[in-house]
Amino acid sequence: MSLPSTARVVIIGGGIVGVSTLYHLAKAGWSDCVLLEKNELTAGSTWHAAGNCPNFSTSYGVMNMQRYGLELYRNLAEEVDYPINYHVTGAVRLAHTHERMMEFDRVRGMAAHMGLQMDICTPDELQQHMPFMETHDLEGGLWDPLDGDIDPSQVTQALAKGARAHGAKIARFTPATGVSRENGEWVVHTEKGDIRCDYVVNAAGYYAARVGDWFLPHGGRKVPLTVMSHQYFLTEAIPEIEAWTKEHGRKVPMLRDVDTSYYLRQDTYSLNLGPYERNCQAAWVTSSDPMPDDFSFQLYPDDLDRLEWYIMDAMERVPLLGTQGVSRNINGPIPYAPDGLPMIGPMPGVPNAFEAHSFTFGIAQGGGAGKVMSEWIMHGYTEWDMWSTDPRRYTDYTDQQYHLGKALETYGHEYAMHFPHHEWPAERNKKTSPNHDRLIADGAQMGAYSGWERANWFAKGSDDTSEEATHTWDRSGPWEPRVREEVEAIRDGVGVIDMCGFSRYTLSGDGAAEWLRCTIAGALPKVGRMNLIYIADQRGRVLTEMSCIRHGEDDFTLMTAAVAQWHDFEILSRSLPDGLTLKDITKSVTTMLVTGPKSRDLFGGISDADLSLGWLTHQQATVAGKPAMLARVSFVGELGWEVHVDTADAAEVYAAIRDAGATPFGMYALNAMRIEKGYLTWKGDLSTDYSLFETNLGRFVRLQKPQDFPGKAALIAQEKAGLTKRMVALVVDPDEQDAPYMAAVFKDGERVGEVLSSAYGYRVEKAIAMAMLDIGSTAPGTVVAVEVYGKMLKATVQGDDPLWDPENARIRA
């Protein structure tokens, strides 16, 4: 085909993800789209992929994406009239421990919420599914009847045929060589000419970091991606497998021994073993091993010695594996983001550019990724909240050493359980507070929050602070008595938490206030005051939450979560009119929260602030002789002030606060207290899955104001139609674990909603969960049941007032 000179969208990369994006765009009517591939389609990771297709994921967004994609694949061959070898064999996942069974119970519950059936199995039931394995040492397992494997090249070619049928164009053997930007348009350069376009997508697979460098002059960043060497091998044909297949007319189900870290499945009449080994290797990360310009349809040399331990273990599990020799070994490159999840969404800092890469399970996720990516391009939002895969979740701390170290850690723990109190140790201390050494000396057990190190809890004496102690789903652990003590110290006295890393921006210029009124759903604070503001998307769903501090008529400080730094800056900057100035000052200012009934007494000795000013006021003052802004607000629901100081002054100010008697507390105590007050967390309780009204934030919406704002029409329509679901607080019968995200809620045996966050409230002595429920189940006093790791726990719907200090008397004191 001749290369067009213009297009609406240009996609760089012809693996399954790029082709799926093209297919979904074209099917939705965006036919003026071009995909560029340097070689033949599937020449990168796609061609050598094993093609496994699980629904299983511990991420709700990723599971939803996989569910959609596998359903698409089951009907794609007929839709586009292209043959696909897709074997829906089912799969067993093995559990060696009770903790793994609990993880399986949690995932089974999430799957049921989206209409997928997965079954918890005994060892005997597992063997009925997969008869060739040993089960004597197993706790049990999980059965997914819709798991299986697909031919990667065939499914990609089928998607390509569908895209072409809807008018899209694919240019093979047409490598992109760079990009430039002219008059608000992208110009994608190729050896065959340039293409001008509105949108460009980096779907370049393991070359995505190299393509990402083209966007550095246009506001981009270094893509946090590492290429890993992944091996799997095929045995010679096994007579017993052949006989079973012919007898039953289907393949043997797949097996995943996740505690050992490998998958094992049938391939023709042989077996395919793919480990994720701890002694893994990255590729192309040193000057002596540079990435080649073209690695199409190539593999690395075999390195089976790395897999020896896993091979021996797998042969003990399935003795048939050891009866035949190795037929072929595949050792190829696959891209890894630091957390092992793909990057799908807006390219950070770059207008009208998107990313769809870093897929470690690209075949399973490719179908759904194309849907998500096409929605980002066409609408600017996605059907499901996909923050777990948003490229903006990583900010400037992701240097090469970080993403290399994290990729090695993540690959080597591909099937690891992600316990709620566990912190992964690789590549820590990327961003530390000036108070870091003092925190450590006080016993702080640190957690990483978007690269920032914050104290989770403070250990004492002989407390077990080992990593192994955190390998539990239980609430109890060495941290729990200390968290209780921290909460009680704040309830009865005064505490301080070092909250380094708050994302903060200054906004100023004539008309700044009016522009904000047209951006947020609610009202602005008066000069000298502060409040929460919310920005919705066009559907009225919660895009973000910020604290808005108003210094003058058109002079504001806006603060948001650490992890939201790039996300929220983009939301604000993309529609910022000329004449306004928006500046990110996250690194230059830091925050401490001093809170508790004795916090006024503490400040009386170290500050010249006017401590009579009321709740939600702010003022300039000095603390320990250093200039500071004191904001009369507390996320824990007690009398308190946020102390905002220059980062250079933070250590002296913190030392003065501690020396004046404040007890240090950590993020675990903060979370326990915020949920008692019904305060919500971004990308926990607040997400684009729910509207402002559904999230019970109607008090922050002003539909009557004359200004239009994103989502206003949708919220007006929702108010008129009435809600079908709404967020409530639940008091759950206490048990050993807190309810996990997306735990199902039932009423009279019917699923009526899901848990969004939970914690134990030590001031009210109750287990609390924030949940989204069908409107008919939201009346206070309604009794429901929450499924917590397979157990049904009674819960009671609460009213809108917080459980702790419902009159807000303590915070207003």
N, C-alpha and C positions, 0 to 999 in steps of 0.2 A: 504494500500500500504506500501511496505517497504521503509524506508527513504533512499534516495540516499546519498552517501558520498560526491559528488561533484555536482556543478551546476554553470551555468553562472551567474545567478541572484537568490538571495533569498529575498523574500518579507515577511516581518513580519506584519501580520494583515490580517484577512479575512473578512473585511467589503467590501462595494461596491467599494471603491477606490483601495484597494489592489487587489481585484479580477479583476477589470477593467484594472489595470496595467498589470497583468498577461495575460489577454486576448489580449491586444494590442501587448505585446511583442511576444506572441506565434503566433499571426496572421501575424506578420511581419517576422516570420521565426526564432525567438529566442525561440525555444521550450525547450531548456535546462534550464528551470526556475522552481523554487519551491516556493510555497506559504505555509507559516506556520501559523496555526490558533490554539490558545490554546483550543478552544471549537469547536462549530459548526460554519460554515460560518454565518455571519450576527449577531453574538452574542452580539456585542457592540451597538453603536448608530444606526446601520442600522436597526436592527429588530424592534425598537420602533419608527422609523422615520415616519412622516406623509406621506412622499412620494410626496410632491408637486414638480411640475416641471415647474418653470417659465423660460422664456428667459430673462426677465427683469434684468438688472444690470446697475449701473452707471459707472462701470469699463468696458472699452472696451474689455480688455483681458478676463475678467471673462464672459462677455456676449458671446464672441466668443466661449469660452469653453462650456458654457451651450447650445448654439445653436447647436454645433457639437454633444453633448451628447444626446440631445432630438431627433435629427434626427437619431442618432444611435438607440435609444430605439424604434422609430417608426417602424424599420425594423428588430430588433433583434430577436423577437419571430420566425419569418419566417426563418431567417438565420440559427439559431441554433436548430430549431424545439423544442421550449420550450414555454409553454403557459405563457403569461404575461398579467395581468389585467392592461392595460394602457388606461386611459380615457383622451382623448384630448378634454377637455370641453370648453376651452377658459377661460379667466379671465378678470374681470374689476378691475382696481385700481382707488380708489376714491380720488378726490382732493377737499379739503375744501378751498383752497386759490389759488390766482393767481400764487404765487411763486411755488406751487406744480404743477400747470399746465405747468409752464415753464420747470420744471424738466422733466415732461413727454414728452414735445416737444423735449427736448434735447435727451432723450433716444430713442424716436421714430425715430429721425434722425440717430442715431448710428445704430439702428436695420436695418433701410433701407439700410445702407451702406453694411451690410452683408447679404442682401437678405431677411430680415424678415419684415413682414408687421405688424405694430401696428397702431391703429387708435385713434386719439383724439376724445373724445365724449362729447356731451352735456349731462346734467342730464337726459333728456328724452331718449336719445340714450342709456345711461347706463341702464335705466330701461327696455328697450327693450331686452337687453342682459340678465339681471338678474331681473326678474319681481317681486321678493318678497321683495325688499328693498325700503326704503324711500330715496328720493333724494332732498327734498325741500331745504336743507341747503348746497348743493354741488355747487362748481364752475364748475365741469365737471369731466373728468376722462380719462382713457386709456384702450383700449381693445386690448388684445393679443389673437388672435384666436388659437394659438398653445400651450397655457398654459394648465395645467391639473394636473393629479396625476397618480402615478404608484405604484404597489405593490413592496416595497423595497426588500423583500426576493426573490420574483420571478425574478426580473431583475438581482439581484446578482447571483442567481443560473443559470440563462440563460448565463450570462457572464462566469461563471465557466464552464458550459458545453462547451461553445465555446473554452475556453482556453484548456480544456482537449482534445477536438477534434483536436487541433493543436499540441498536444504533451506535453503540460505543466503539471506539477504535483501539486496537492493540498494535503497537509498533515493536516488533521483535528485532533483535540485533541492532538496537538503536540506543546506545548508552547515553544517558544524560551526562553532561560534562560540567555543569555549573548552573547558577541562577543569577539573575540580576533583577532590579526593580525599577520600573519606569512609569511615571504618571499613574501611580496607584495600581499598576498591574505587574504580575510576575512575568519574567521572560526566562523560560527554561531552555538552556542551550544544549544542543546535541550535535553530533558529527554530521547529521543530515540537515541541519538548519535549526532555527529557533521557533519556539511556540510561545505566544503570548497567552496568558490565562488569568483568570480571576483567583483561582485557588490552586495550591500545590500541596501534594501529600508525599511525605517521606515514608515509603513502605519498602525500604531497601534492605530489610533483613539484617544480616550481620555486617552489611556495608552502611547501615544507617548512621553510624557515627561519622563516617567520612562524608556522606551526603549532608549531615547536619552542619559540618564545618562551612559549607557553602553559605549558610544563613548567618554566620557570625557577623558580617558587616551590616546586617539588617536587624540587629537586636537579638540574635540567637545566642545560644550557649553550647558548650561542649556536651554532647549527648552522653549520659551516664550509662554506657553499655560495655560489656565485656564479652568476647567470644570464647565460648567454652568448647572443649573437645569432648564429644559424647560418643560412646561406643555401644553397639549392640551386635550380637552375632547370631548366626543361623546354624543349626545343626544339620547333619545329613538326615534324610528321611528316616522316620521311626516307625517300624511296622505296626506297633500297638496303636499309635496315633492314627495311622491310615485305616486300620481295621475299625476303630471306634467311629471315625468320621463316616465311613461307608455304612456302618450299621445304623447310625443315628441321623445321617443326612445333613450334618452340620459340623462346624468346628467345635473343638473343645473350648469351654469358656476361658477367658483370660484370668491370670492370677497375678495379684500384686502383693508381695510381701513387704509392706511398707515399713515395718520395724527393722527389717534387714536392709531394705532399700533397693529393690529391683522389681521389674515386671517380667512375666513369662507368658508368652502366648504362642498359639499355633500359627505356622506359616506354611501353607500347603500341607505337607505331612510331616514337617519338621517343627522344631521349637525355636522361638526367637527370645533370647534373654537380653534384657537391657538394664544394667545396674546404674545407679547414681552413687559413685564411689566417693568416699571421704577423701582419698588421696587423688583428687581430681586435678585436672590441668587446664589452664587457660591457654589461648593461642594468640599469637600476633600481638604480644604485649611488651616486647623488648626490641631494641634497635637491631639486635642480631636475628630477630625473627619478625620482619615487617609483614604487614598484610599485603598480599599480592594484589595487583591491579584487577585481576580476573581469576577467580577460583571456581568458575562454573563447572558443575558436574565433576568435581574433584573431591578426594578424600585425603585424610592424614594417614601416615603409616600405622599399621596395627600396633597396639600396645596392650595385649591381653594380660601381661603381668600385673597391670593395675587392677584387673578384675578378678584375680585368682581367688581371693577370699570369698567374693560374692558368688562365683561359679561353684565353689565347693559347697557353700551353704545351700544354693539352689538345687544342687544334685541330691543333697540330703532331703530337701523338701519334696522334690519330684525326681525320684531315682531314674526315670526314663531319660532324663536330660543327659545322664552320663553314659548311656548305652551306645551313642553314636558320636562321631567326630564332628569337628567344626567344618561347616561347608563354606561359610563366608563371614568375614568380619567387616562391619561398617564403622568407620571412625570419622565423623564429620563435624563441621562447625555449627554451633547453635548460639544465638545471642542471648545474653542474660542481662536484665536490669538488676539493680542491687537487691531488690526484694523478690526477684523471679517472676514478677507479674509483668504483663506487656505494657507498652505505652501507646495509648490510643486517645487522641484528643488534640486540642490546640497546641501548637509549638510555642513554648514559652518565649515571650517577648517579640514574637514575629507576627505581623498581621496577615490574615488569610493564608496561613501555612499550618499544616497539620502533620501529626506523626501517627504511624501505625506500624510499630516494629517491636523488637525485643520479645518475640514470642518463643517461649521454651516449649510450649505445646501448641504449635501453630496450626496443626491440622485440626485438632479438636476445637480450637478457638477461632479458626479462620472464618467460618461461616458467620458466626455472631459478630466477629470483629468488623466485617464488612458492613453489617447493619449499623453498628455503633458509629463507625467512621463516617458513613454516608449521612447519618443524622446530624453529626457535628457540622458537616459541611453545609447541608441543606437548610438546617433549622437553627444552628447555634446551640442546640441542647440535644440530649438523648432521652429516649423513652425511660430508661432506668438510670438511676444515679450510678455513675461509673467512676467515682473518685478513686477507687482502688486501682484504676489503670490510667488515670490522668497524668500526662507528663509533667504537669506543674506541681505534682506532689513532691518532687525533688527540687531543691534550690541550689544555692551557690556552694554548698559544702561538698558536693559530689565531685571531688577531683578524681584523677585517674586511680590513685591508690585506694580511694574509698570504693569506687565501683568494682575494682579488681578484687579487693579483699572481701567485699560483701558477696560478689558473684561466687567466689570460691566457697564461702560459708553457705550460701543458699543452695548451690548445686549439691554440695556434700551433705546437705540436710533437706533434700528435695521433698521428702515425705515426712519431715519432722512435725511434731505437734507444736502448735503455737499457744502455749499456756498463758493465761492472763497476767501472771506476775513474772514472767520470764523475760529477760532482756538479752538479746543476742550480743555477744562480746566483740565481734570483729569491727574494726574501724570506728572506735568510739573517740570521744573527746574532740570531735571536729569543731564544735563551738562551745566554749565554756564561759561561765560567768566570772567576773572578777572575784567572786566569793567562793570559787570552786574549792580552793584548798581549805578554806575555813569549813565548808560543808563537809568535806571528806573527813577532816579532823573531828567533826562532831558526830561522825558515824553515818553520814548520808549514803544510802544505797541509790545509785543514780539510774536514771532512765534517759533514753535518747528521744527527743521531741523535735522532729525536723532538723536533726543535727545538733540541737542545743541539749546540753546536759543539765537536767534538773533532778533534784532529790525526790525519790519516790517515798522513802520512809527513812527513819533514823534508827539504826541499830544500837544496842547497848550490850556491854559485857560480853557474855558468851553466846549471843544470838548467832544462829547458823546463817551465814551470809553466802553460802556456797551456791553456785549455779544449780546444782542438783536439787537444792531445797525448793526451787521454784518450779520444778517439773510436776505440777499438780494442777488440777482444775478446781481444787477446793479453795474456799475463802481463807481458811485457817492456814497458818504458816508462821514462820518466825516474825513476819511483819505485823500480824494482826494485833497482838497485844500492844505493840508500839504505836500502831495507827490509832487504836482506841485511846491510848495515853495522849497522843497529840491532839485528838479531837477534844478530849476532856480539858486539856490545858487551854485550848482556845475558848471552849464553852465557859470556863470559870475564870480565866485570866487573860493572857494575851499571847499571841503567837505571831511568827513571821515566816513567810515563804518567799524564797528568791525565785521570781518568775521571769528569768531572763528569756529573751527571744520573742516576746510579744511583737507581732508585726505592726508597725505603726507608720503612718504617713501624715504629712502636713498638707493641707489644702488651703489655698488662699487666692485672692484676686477678686476684683469687682464682679459680682454676680455669682460667687461661689455658693452662697446660701440658696439662691433660686435654682441653680443647677442641681444641687443636692435634693431639693424638694421635688424635682422632676425625675430623680433617680431612685429615691427610696420610697417605700410604701407608706411611711407614716410621717410624723412631724419631727422638726428639728428642736433641739433644746434652746432655751434662751441663753443669751450671753452670760457667761459665768456658771453655766450648768452643763450637765451631760446626760445622755440617755442612750438606750440601745436603738439602733436603726437596722432595718432589714431591706435587702434588695432581692426582688423576685425575678424569675424569668418570665417569659411571655405567657406561661401557663399559670402564673401566680404561685409557683412553687419556690421554696426557700433556696435562693442562690447563695446568700451569705448573710452573716450577722456581724455588726461592728459596734464598738463603743464610739460615740460621737461626742467629743469634748469641744465646746464652743468658746473661743477666746474673744472674738469680736464679731461684728456683723458678718464678715466674710472671711473669718479666720478660724480654722478647725484643725484639730488633731483627730485622726481616725485610727482606731486600734482593732486588731483582729487576731485570730489564732496564729501561732508560729507556723504551722504547716500551710496556712492560707496565704503566705506572703506574696508569692508570685500570682496565685489565682486571683486574689482580691485586687492587687495592684492593676492587673490587666482589666478587670471589670470596671474599675474607676477610670483608667487611662484611655480605654478604647473609645469612649464617647466624650472625652474631656474637651471642652471648647477652647478656642484660642483666648488668651488673656488670663486663664487660670493656671496656677502652678501646683502640681502634685509632686511631692518629694518623699522618697522612702528613707526614713531615718531610723530603721530598725536597729542598726548596729551602734548608733551613737547614743541611744537612750535605753535605759533598762528600768525594771520595775520590781518593787518588793511590796507585798501585801502584809500590812500589820493589822491584826484584827483580834477581837475579843473584848469583853466588857471593860478591861483595864487598859485598852489601847489609848484612850484619851489621857489617862494618867501618865502613860509612858511618853507620849509626845509632849506633854507639859514640861518634861524635864530636858528634852533635847531639841525642841523646835520652837520657833517664834510664830507658828501658824495660829490663826483664829480658829480655835477648836469648837466654837459654838456654831459654825456654819452647818447647815443642815445636809441631809442625805442628797446625793447627786449634785453636790456643788464641787467646785475645784478652786484652787488658789495657788499662787506662787508664794513660797516661804523658804525658810532654811531649815534643814535637819542636820544636826551635828555640824553646823556652820557651813553646810554646802547648799547651794541653790537647788530647790526641788519644787515639783508640782505635786500637791496633795489632792487626790480625788477621793471624795467621801463616798466610797462604794466598797462592797465586799462580796465576793463570789461565794462566801461560806454562810452568809446570812447572819453575821454578827456586826456590832459596831466596829468600824474599821476604816482605814484609808489605804489607797494605793499610793505608793511613794515612787514618783518618776524622777530619776536623776540621770545626769550624764554618766555614761559608762565609766568614765575615768574617775568619778567620785563614788562609785557604788560600794567599793570595799570599805571605805571609811564610814559611810552611812550605815551599811549593814552591821558593821562591828559595833557602832553606837547603839543600834536598836537591840542587838543581842545583849550587849553589856548592860542595857537598861532593864533587862529581865524578860525579853520575849523568848518564848520557846520555839525552836525551829520545827516546822512541820513540812510534810511532803505532799506530792500529788495524790497519793492514795487517800490521805485524810481530806484533802480538798475535794476529791470526787465524792467521798462519803457524805460530806456536808452539803455540797451543792445539790445533790439529788434530794436531800431532805427538804430543800427549799424549792424544788421543782425547776431549778435553773438548768438550761439545756446546753448541750455541747454540739459544736459544728461537726458534721459528718458522723455524728453519733445519733442524736435525736433530730438534728436539723439537716435535711438533704433535699435534693430535687425530686425525691420520690413523693413528697407531700407538700401541700400548699400551706401558706401562712395560716389560713383559717383551720385547716385540718391539724396543724401543729399547735393549735390553741393560742395563736399569737394575734388574734383579732384586735387586741388593745393597742397594738403597734401599727395598725392599718388605718388610714384616713381616706376612705372612699369619697368623702364629701369635698376634699380639697380640690381647688380648681386645676391644679397641675395634673397632667397625665403622667403616668409612670409605668415601667414595665410590669405587665401582669394585671393592670388595673381592670381591664375589660373582663379578663378571666375571673378575677375575684368578685366583681360585680355579678357576673353570671352565677358563680358558685353560691354567693350569698342569697341570690334569688331562688335558686333551685334547692338549696338546703344541703347540708353535709351528709355524706354517706358513711364517713368515718371520722374519728377525732382522737387526739392524743389525750391520755389520762395517766394518772399515777396509780400504781397498784401496790398494795401491801401484800407481800407473798409470805405464806407460811415458811418460816426460816428452815433452811436445810444446809447441807455442807457446801453447796455451790451457789453462786449468784447466777441468775438467768442470763444466758449468752445472747448476743445480738441475733435477732430474727428467731428467737425461741417462739414457738407457736403458743397462742392463747386460745382456749376452748371454752365454750359455754354450752352446757347440755350436750356434750359430745361433738359439737360442731365447731370448726375452726372459725374464730371471729376476729383474729388479729395477730400481731406480732410484737415482741419486746424490742425496744430500741436501745435501752441502756439499763443498767441495774447496779446496785451497790447496797451494802448494809449501812444503815444509818445509826451511828452509835449514840447520838443524842436522843433519838426516839426509840431506840432498841427495836428496830423493825427492818426486815429485808424489803427493799423498795425497787420497783421497776417502772420505767416510763414505757408505755405501750401505745400502739396505734390500734384502736378497736373499731369494729362496725358500730355505727351510731346507736343501734338498738341495745348495745351492751355497755354504754358509757354512763348510765345513771349511777350516782353514788350509792354504794352498798351492794351493787351487783356482784355476785359471786361467780368467779371464773376459775379456770385451771391453767397453769403455766407448765409447759413441758420443759423440764430442766434436765438435760442429759438423760432422757428416757424416763424420768420420773414425773408424775403429774402432781404438782403442788397447788394447793388451794390458794386463791388470791382474791382480794376484795378491791373493787374500784373505789377510789377516793374522790372527794370533791375537788374543786379548783383551787382551794386554799392550800398552801404548803403544809406539810406535816409538822415542820418545826417552826415555831413562832408565827402562826398564821396571821397575826395582826401586824407583823413586821415591827413590833415594839422594840426589839433588841437592836435591829439595824438602824432604826431612827433615833435611838436613845440620845 
